[in-house]
């Protein structure tokens, strides 16, 4: 019939995909990763189980992608850090954003549940490293490397260790709930790390 608008399969497909990712995050927060099933994700999202398996090979893959989707730009964008030429300002921008993310209940509850499972599930841990942690760490090291080339960081600084200096205290404070996650705390971590890393 002329004049009748046909449904857009791509739009419907993207709606289903987003519903699946949201359902996976919600279920991990509510019942924990171990009790989540592909069937439960499908039921919550209002799709068939076969729809999930068309896009993902396992429950773990769905869950990891659901967390990737939380990050700005999602999984289709390359990860880059700000590079204004001032490593201190750029690190403070990134660390403040990280602190805000970990203090946000919409992010905090599901990522805490996922972290509990990563400790006990080597396959899930490998997926998490490959798809999320690994690319983000590479982007961070690329920014630190450019600071080294500009003479702002010691040329022999170990960049993997530099990341641990910056992020491990934040992660521990978040994981163990030992103190508030504030912009001031983020800035203090950067100041302390840079004292160790400057030439």
Secondary structure, 3 states (H helix, E strand, C coil): CCCCCCCCHHHHHHHHHHHHHHHHHHHHHHHCHHHCCHHHHHHHHCCCHHHHHHHCCCHHHHHHHHHHCCCCCHHHCCCCCCCCCCHHHHHHHHHHHHHHHHHCHHHHHHHHHHHHHHHHCHHHHHHHHHHHHHHHHHHHHHHHHHHHHCCCCCCCCCHHHHHHHHHHHHHHHHHHCCCCCCHHHHHHHHHHHHHHHCC
